[in-house]
Amino acid sequence: MTEEIRKKIEDAQMVLVGIGKEMEEKFHGMPEDPEYAELLRQAGEMEQRETVEQYIRLSWLRTHPDRRKKQAYEALAGLLSGKNYFVVTLCTDDAVFGTGLEEGRIVAPCGGFRALQCPFCAQEDAAEEKKEAGEGPEGLFRDSACWEGTLSRIAAGEALSGMEFPRCPKCGKLLSFNQIGTSGYLEAGYLPQWEKYRKWLQGTLNRRLCILELGAGMEYPSVIRFPFERVAFFNQKAELIRVHSRLYQMTAELSGRGISVAEDPADFLIGER
């Protein structure tokens, strides 16, 4: 990261950060790992295969953490220390949490591994049934204790057929993680935080705003890429820094108020070249 960019972030009154898929932890090596390859094979023979594979992927992330990404997020937290900021992330790996960034300043509209939902029951289930089942008001299960035991057994290499996966108390189907790829994805999981983000964004008007895009390409461009460009266009005191290994190009309308960086976002944050 250049001193020029650091100075722009330091001088800004507010900082908006968008984290795209280039920052998401990958599953490279998981299918080739004999233990996990066997787990994936077993998952293919089970009901709700895609749900079971979610648990396997989370187990892989837990046992094979991407330390480079963690270092990058910690560097970002240091960069934003003391600033008035908000982070919008498209990643579903939850790697952004627990790295020094304030959880109350993060919104993850694509979900993650922080809650379970039933992919079959309608969101409009009776409130009393939800209460009896221990669900939250959005129809989500947030008590991680109900799935941590399953993850421990997966990591230990136990056969999937002998495991008890969390089930919906209403229909009996396996509960899936609240992610955008889950059938019937419940957006209510992120909407309260999204409303907080919208209110924060309203306060950026006529403020010195630094917008930092990190690896946000054309996956869900209506969440980060296009809205961030609009914010920078209408706020004449805003500057946009776009970091991406391939899609770093800046729109012509932001000429003079935009910086394009052709670099992997993690390398950009931790200072590698």
C-alpha positions, 0 to 999 in steps of 0.5 A: 500500500502506498503512502498516498493511499494511507494518507487518503484514509487517514485524512478521511472523515469516514471510510467505506470498505467493500470486501469482494470474493477475491478476499474469500477463503478458498477450498483449494486442496479439500477434494484432494485431501483423502479424509475430506474426499471421503467425507464428500463422497459420504455426503453424496449418499445422504439426504440434503447433500448440499447442506451436509457439504456446508458442514464439511466446508466449515470444518475445512475452514476451521482446520485449514485456516488461511493465515494470510487472509487473517493477517490481511484483515488484521492489517485492515483493522489497524488501518481503520483504528480510530476511524468512523468506518463501515464494512460491507462484505460479500464473503460467506466465510466469516473470516472478517470477524474476530480480526480486530474489526468492530462487529457492529460496523460489518454487514454481510448480505450474503450470510455466512456460518453464524446462523442456521435456517430451515431451507424448507419451512416458510419464513412466515411460520407462526411466531408461537411455533418459533418461540417453542422451537427456540428460534429467533424472530427471523426464523434463524437459529443462532446458538452455535452449540447445536452445530459445534459438536457436529463439526468436532466429529467431522474434524475427527473423521467420524462417519457422517452416517452416524452423526446427528445434524441439527434438524428443524423442530417443525419439519424435521429436515436438516438445518442449513447455514444461513447463506445466499446459496441456501435454498430459501435464503432468509435475508432477515439474518442481515437486514437489521445490520443493513439498515444500520449501514444505510443510516451510516451511509446517509451521514457520509454526504458532504463528508470527506469520504474514502471508499476502499474496494478490496477484491470486489468484481462483478459478483453481486455488483449491485451490492458493492461495485455500482453503489460505491461508484454512485456514492463517489460520483454524487459526493464530490468530497469522496475518493474511490480506491479500487483494488482487484487483481483483474477488474481494477478499472475505474469509471471515467466519471470518477477521473481525478477522484479514483485510484485503480490498483491492479493487485491481489487485495490481501497482498495490498493490505499486508504490503507484499509485492 
